[in-house]
């Protein structure tokens, strides 16, 4: 190379690192344990070249565009898993915009998701860089992981004393169904008395469509906490849902539906970074890591939608508090 011409920075992001971090991203983005927190902590705890190669705060680091690719893959996995829901939701949004009314549950659910996504979209544009650069270091991430566990645990304890919610809004139902009456069920959310012809997923969407716009915005705003490394987007959203009267199953479903446009939009917005100087030389690693993230996310959401039918956030709360505390101590004394 001729003198005076700067050579591009060579990426040290290996394929092994890409696969491991990709799998961690797919799991921790949906499990209420913070993907960004683990993306910061895992390399730091492994140490050596991992800590150097996978530093989210380093200038011109290829790690950031790599994480962008993983987010797009995670959003794609959610889209694939909930594709039937998204077909109904998009149809509802188009129908509502065309006829300028909100009558059908799918139309209402579509607008609830739009309103619930706006706060985190604005906050992400304004604060994402500050949070990542200032707090995206191992020690703060470990501390926030402990805080995340406390949030999950407190949410579970408060939920036990929360009143059972009856649907905020009664909606028209499509022909072939017979129920417009909602009653409270154990756990908090509203359950249709009779809803013949609907699948379990459609019943859950119908219950979610009964939320008021204000409740949806409150629950969606909880995603802002997920910008902090160590605080889980899905966990904070679920806790907000529990405190607003939803049960675990509907909380998880609403959290995953809300996360899909939020994660996807954040990834697509920063996708050009992959084709800039910081993304040079890592396209192969991004592809492999994204594949690992997609598979891990799909399996995770499949597991969690069943898990939260009968179980709670408590095990994840304990994990976060213990893992965060141990990581903080290890990093402090090492």
Backbone torsions as a table, in degrees:
resi	resn	phi	psi	omega
1	UNK	NA	137.8	-177.1
2	UNK	-69.0	152.8	-179.5
3	UNK	-65.6	146.3	176.5
4	UNK	90.4	-7.8	178.9
5	UNK	-104.2	117.5	-176.9
6	UNK	-72.4	134.0	176.8
7	UNK	-83.6	147.3	179.8
8	UNK	-67.5	149.8	178.9
9	UNK	-64.6	134.2	-179.5
10	UNK	-87.9	130.4	-179.0
11	UNK	-77.5	139.8	176.0
12	UNK	-109.4	14.3	178.0
13	UNK	-75.5	112.3	-175.6
14	UNK	-88.0	166.4	179.5
15	UNK	-69.3	-34.5	177.4
16	UNK	-64.0	-45.1	177.0
17	UNK	-60.8	-41.1	-178.6
18	UNK	-62.5	-43.8	-178.6
19	UNK	-67.6	-45.4	-177.8
20	UNK	-65.3	-49.4	-178.9
21	UNK	-66.1	-37.2	177.7
22	UNK	-61.7	-44.7	178.3
23	UNK	-64.8	-41.4	177.2
24	UNK	-60.7	-41.8	179.7
25	UNK	-61.3	-46.7	-178.7
26	UNK	-60.8	-37.7	-179.6
27	UNK	-78.2	-51.6	-171.0
28	UNK	-75.7	-18.4	175.8
29	UNK	-67.8	-31.3	-176.6
30	UNK	-102.5	-38.7	170.5
31	UNK	-65.3	143.1	-175.0
32	UNK	-77.7	55.5	-175.0
33	UNK	-129.4	6.6	174.4
34	UNK	77.2	108.0	177.6
35	UNK	-72.2	-43.0	-178.8
36	UNK	-65.2	-38.8	177.0
37	UNK	-59.9	-43.9	179.1
38	UNK	-71.5	-32.8	177.5
39	UNK	-63.9	-28.9	178.3
40	UNK	-85.9	-42.0	-172.5
41	UNK	-77.4	-41.4	-175.7
42	UNK	-57.8	-51.2	178.1
43	UNK	-61.3	-38.0	-178.8
44	UNK	-66.0	-38.5	-179.0
45	UNK	-73.7	-35.4	176.4
46	UNK	-68.3	-39.6	176.9
47	UNK	77.1	-167.5	177.5
48	UNK	61.6	-137.7	-178.0
49	UNK	-65.9	-27.0	179.1
50	UNK	-63.1	-45.5	-179.9
51	UNK	-63.3	-32.6	179.9
52	UNK	-79.3	-44.2	-176.0
53	UNK	-72.1	-34.1	-171.4
54	UNK	-112.9	55.9	179.2
55	UNK	-104.1	109.6	-174.8
56	UNK	-69.7	-19.2	-177.9
57	UNK	-95.9	-7.7	-177.2
58	UNK	-68.9	140.6	178.6
59	UNK	-65.8	137.2	178.6
60	UNK	57.4	28.8	-179.7
61	UNK	-75.5	136.4	176.4
62	UNK	-73.3	-7.7	-176.5
63	UNK	-66.8	-37.2	-179.1
64	UNK	-65.0	-51.9	176.5
65	UNK	-62.2	-30.4	175.8
66	UNK	-62.6	-45.6	178.5
67	UNK	-62.6	-33.9	176.9
68	UNK	-58.8	-46.6	178.0
69	UNK	-60.3	-37.6	179.3
70	UNK	-66.4	-37.5	178.9
71	UNK	-64.7	-41.1	178.2
72	UNK	-62.8	-40.3	179.0
73	UNK	-65.2	-39.7	178.4
74	UNK	-64.3	-43.9	177.6
75	UNK	-62.5	-37.5	178.1
76	UNK	-64.0	-38.8	178.2
77	UNK	-63.9	-40.2	176.9
78	UNK	-65.2	-39.9	178.0
79	UNK	-62.3	-42.4	180.0
80	UNK	-65.3	-44.1	-177.4
81	UNK	-66.9	-40.8	-177.0
82	UNK	-102.3	28.9	-171.7
83	UNK	-61.5	-36.9	178.8
84	UNK	-63.9	-41.6	178.1
85	UNK	-62.8	-43.8	-176.8
86	UNK	-69.5	-29.7	173.9
87	UNK	-63.1	-45.6	178.9
88	UNK	-65.6	-41.4	-177.2
89	UNK	-65.7	-45.6	179.6
90	UNK	-64.6	-41.9	176.3
91	UNK	-60.6	-41.1	178.8
92	UNK	-63.6	-40.9	179.9
93	UNK	-65.6	-44.3	179.0
94	UNK	-63.6	-44.2	-179.7
95	UNK	-63.0	-42.8	-179.4
96	UNK	-64.3	-43.4	179.7
97	UNK	-66.2	-37.7	-178.0
98	UNK	-68.6	-44.1	-175.4
99	UNK	-96.0	-3.4	178.2
100	UNK	54.0	50.3	176.7
101	UNK	-157.8	161.9	177.2
102	UNK	-128.3	98.9	-177.5
103	UNK	-121.2	-41.0	-176.0
104	UNK	-84.6	147.8	178.6
105	UNK	-55.4	-37.6	179.6
106	UNK	-65.2	-35.6	177.4
107	UNK	-65.5	-43.9	-179.0
108	UNK	-67.7	-42.5	179.4
109	UNK	-61.2	-38.8	178.6
110	UNK	-58.9	-45.9	-179.3
111	UNK	-71.6	-31.0	175.2
112	UNK	-62.5	-40.7	179.3
113	UNK	-69.6	-38.0	177.2
114	UNK	-61.7	-50.0	-178.4
115	UNK	-66.0	-35.7	-179.6
116	UNK	-71.8	-19.6	-178.5
117	UNK	-91.1	-25.1	-175.8
118	UNK	-57.6	-47.5	-177.1
119	UNK	-59.3	-45.4	-178.3
120	UNK	-71.1	-28.3	176.4
121	UNK	-64.5	-45.5	178.6
122	UNK	-65.7	-45.8	-179.4
123	UNK	-64.6	-38.2	179.7
124	UNK	-62.6	-43.0	178.3
125	UNK	-64.6	-36.0	-175.0
126	UNK	-85.8	-33.3	-167.7
127	UNK	-120.0	-11.2	-173.0
128	UNK	-57.8	-47.2	-178.1
129	UNK	-64.1	-40.7	-179.5
130	UNK	-63.4	-45.7	-178.8
131	UNK	-63.7	-42.7	-177.3
132	UNK	-69.3	-43.7	-175.6
133	UNK	-75.5	-36.3	-176.8
134	UNK	-86.6	-42.0	-173.8
135	UNK	-109.8	-2.1	-177.0
136	UNK	-81.2	44.9	178.7
137	UNK	-117.8	158.7	-172.3
138	UNK	-56.7	-46.1	-175.9
139	UNK	-64.0	-50.8	176.0
140	UNK	-60.4	-37.8	-180.0
141	UNK	-62.7	-40.2	178.3
142	UNK	-65.1	-41.6	179.6
143	UNK	-65.2	-43.3	179.6
144	UNK	-67.7	-28.2	176.0
145	UNK	-64.4	-39.3	174.6
146	UNK	-62.7	-44.5	178.4
147	UNK	-59.8	-39.8	178.4
148	UNK	-59.3	-43.0	177.6
149	UNK	-61.8	-40.0	178.5
150	UNK	-64.0	-42.1	179.1
151	UNK	-60.1	-45.7	-179.7
152	UNK	-63.3	-43.2	-177.6
153	UNK	-67.5	-44.8	178.7
154	UNK	-63.8	-40.3	178.0
155	UNK	-58.7	-41.5	178.8
156	UNK	-66.2	-41.5	-178.8
157	UNK	-67.0	-42.9	-179.9
158	UNK	-67.6	-36.5	-178.6
159	UNK	-57.9	-32.9	-177.3
160	UNK	-63.7	-24.8	-180.0
161	UNK	-102.6	-0.3	-178.3
162	UNK	-74.2	144.2	178.9
163	UNK	-70.0	154.9	176.7
164	UNK	-71.2	133.0	-177.1
165	UNK	-90.9	136.7	168.4
166	UNK	-101.5	148.3	-174.6
167	UNK	-52.4	136.3	179.9
168	UNK	-68.0	-33.5	-172.6
169	UNK	-135.2	135.2	173.2
170	UNK	-94.0	134.6	-171.9
171	UNK	-122.0	155.6	173.0
172	UNK	-68.4	147.1	179.4
173	UNK	-115.3	152.1	-178.4
174	UNK	-67.7	159.1	178.8
175	UNK	-60.5	143.9	-176.8
176	UNK	101.0	-13.2	174.8
177	UNK	-108.9	163.1	-171.2
178	UNK	-127.6	0.0	-173.1
179	UNK	-117.4	134.3	167.3
180	UNK	-126.5	9.9	-178.3
181	UNK	-103.9	132.5	-178.3
182	UNK	-117.0	140.7	175.2
183	UNK	-130.1	156.3	178.7
184	UNK	-69.5	148.2	175.3
185	UNK	-126.7	159.7	179.2
186	UNK	-55.1	133.1	-178.2
187	UNK	107.6	-22.7	169.8
188	UNK	123.6	-34.6	-171.7
189	UNK	-85.4	173.2	-177.3
190	UNK	-91.4	135.7	-177.6
191	UNK	-119.5	125.1	176.5
192	UNK	-61.4	137.5	178.9
193	UNK	-62.8	-47.4	177.6
194	UNK	-140.9	132.4	-178.4
195	UNK	-145.4	59.6	-173.1
196	UNK	-59.1	139.3	175.1
197	UNK	88.2	-2.8	-179.2
198	UNK	-99.8	144.9	173.4
199	UNK	-77.0	168.8	178.2
200	UNK	-62.1	-37.6	178.0
201	UNK	-63.7	-41.2	179.3
202	UNK	-67.6	-35.7	176.5
203	UNK	-64.0	-41.7	178.9
204	UNK	-64.3	-43.5	177.9
205	UNK	-62.3	-36.5	178.6
206	UNK	-64.7	-40.5	177.2
207	UNK	-64.7	-43.0	179.0
208	UNK	-63.6	-35.6	178.9
209	UNK	-65.1	-17.4	177.4
210	UNK	-78.8	-6.2	176.2
211	UNK	-65.8	149.4	172.7
212	UNK	-77.7	161.8	178.8
213	UNK	-63.3	-36.2	179.6
214	UNK	-64.2	-43.6	178.4
215	UNK	-62.3	-42.5	-178.7
216	UNK	-61.8	-40.3	-180.0
217	UNK	-68.7	-36.7	177.3
218	UNK	-63.8	-46.8	-179.8
219	UNK	-64.4	-44.7	179.5
220	UNK	-64.4	-34.9	180.0
221	UNK	-64.4	-24.2	179.4
222	UNK	-63.5	-19.6	177.8
223	UNK	-63.6	-21.8	-179.2
224	UNK	-59.3	-34.7	179.0
225	UNK	-60.9	-27.1	-179.8
226	UNK	-67.9	-10.1	174.7
227	UNK	-71.5	-19.7	177.7
228	UNK	-81.2	124.7	178.3
229	UNK	-59.6	119.0	-177.9
230	UNK	111.4	-20.0	176.8
231	UNK	-99.1	129.0	-175.4
232	UNK	-82.7	131.4	175.3
233	UNK	-63.9	-50.2	-178.4
234	UNK	-67.5	-36.9	-179.8
235	UNK	-66.0	-46.9	-179.7
236	UNK	-66.2	-35.5	177.9
237	UNK	-66.9	-41.7	178.9
238	UNK	-64.7	-42.0	178.8
239	UNK	-61.3	-43.5	177.9
240	UNK	-60.8	-39.6	178.0
241	UNK	-66.3	-41.3	178.0
242	UNK	-61.5	-42.1	-178.6
243	UNK	-71.0	-19.0	176.5
244	UNK	-95.6	7.3	171.0
245	UNK	103.1	0.6	177.4
246	UNK	-78.9	159.5	173.9
247	UNK	-92.0	176.6	-174.0
248	UNK	-63.2	-41.0	-178.0
249	UNK	-62.2	-48.9	-179.0
250	UNK	-70.9	-34.2	175.9
251	UNK	-59.4	-48.0	-178.8
252	UNK	-62.8	-43.4	-179.6
253	UNK	-62.1	-46.4	-179.7
254	UNK	-65.4	-38.9	178.7
255	UNK	-62.0	-42.4	-179.1
256	UNK	-70.4	-37.9	177.1
257	UNK	-66.2	-41.4	177.4
258	UNK	-65.5	-36.7	-176.4
259	UNK	-68.8	-28.9	-174.3
260	UNK	-59.1	-55.4	178.1
261	UNK	-68.9	-33.3	-178.5
262	UNK	-65.9	-48.4	179.9
263	UNK	-68.2	-44.9	-178.1
264	UNK	-62.6	-44.8	-178.9
265	UNK	-65.4	-40.5	178.8
266	UNK	-62.5	-40.1	179.2
267	UNK	-68.4	-47.2	-178.7
268	UNK	-63.8	-37.4	-179.5
269	UNK	-61.1	-35.0	-177.4
270	UNK	-101.1	4.5	-179.1
271	UNK	-57.5	-34.5	177.6
272	UNK	-57.1	-23.1	178.3
273	UNK	-61.3	-28.6	-179.9
274	UNK	-66.3	-23.0	-178.0
275	UNK	-104.6	8.1	176.9
276	UNK	-98.5	-168.9	-178.2
277	UNK	-59.8	-39.0	-177.1
278	UNK	-71.9	-19.3	179.4
279	UNK	-97.0	1.9	-177.6
280	UNK	-65.2	129.6	174.2
281	UNK	84.9	3.7	-178.4
282	UNK	-120.0	14.5	-178.0
283	UNK	-60.5	-39.7	178.3
284	UNK	-64.5	-43.7	178.6
285	UNK	-64.7	-38.2	178.0
286	UNK	-62.9	-42.9	-179.5
287	UNK	-63.0	-46.8	-179.4
288	UNK	-67.0	-44.5	179.6
289	UNK	-64.9	-38.1	179.1
290	UNK	-66.1	-38.5	176.6
291	UNK	-62.3	-43.9	177.7
292	UNK	-63.4	-39.8	179.5
293	UNK	-66.1	-41.9	179.8
294	UNK	-60.1	-49.6	-178.6
295	UNK	-63.5	-45.7	-179.3
296	UNK	-64.1	-40.3	179.7
297	UNK	-67.0	-41.8	-179.9
298	UNK	-62.9	-46.0	178.7
299	UNK	-65.0	-36.1	-178.9
300	UNK	-66.2	-47.9	-178.5
301	UNK	-67.4	-33.4	176.5
302	UNK	-64.1	-41.8	178.7
303	UNK	-68.8	-46.3	-173.4
304	UNK	-68.4	-35.0	178.7
305	UNK	-63.6	-28.7	175.8
306	UNK	-83.9	-40.0	-178.5
307	UNK	-57.2	-47.0	-174.3
308	UNK	-78.0	1.8	171.7
309	UNK	-69.1	-27.7	-175.6
310	UNK	-133.7	-7.4	-172.3
311	UNK	-125.0	177.5	-168.9
312	UNK	-122.2	-177.9	179.3
313	UNK	-84.0	-6.7	-172.4
314	UNK	-56.3	-46.8	178.9
315	UNK	-58.7	-35.9	178.9
316	UNK	-71.1	-33.9	177.2
317	UNK	-63.4	-45.2	-180.0
318	UNK	-63.4	-44.2	179.2
319	UNK	-58.0	-47.9	-177.0
320	UNK	-62.2	-43.5	-178.9
321	UNK	-66.0	-43.2	-178.9
322	UNK	-70.8	-49.4	-178.1
323	UNK	-64.1	-41.7	179.4
324	UNK	-64.2	-42.5	-179.9
325	UNK	-65.9	-44.0	-180.0
326	UNK	-64.9	-41.3	179.3
327	UNK	-64.5	-40.7	-179.7
328	UNK	-62.4	-46.0	179.9
329	UNK	-64.4	-44.7	-178.6
330	UNK	-61.3	-44.6	-179.8
331	UNK	-67.6	-31.7	-177.6
332	UNK	-72.4	-35.4	-174.0
333	UNK	-99.4	-12.0	-176.4
334	UNK	-71.0	NA	NA
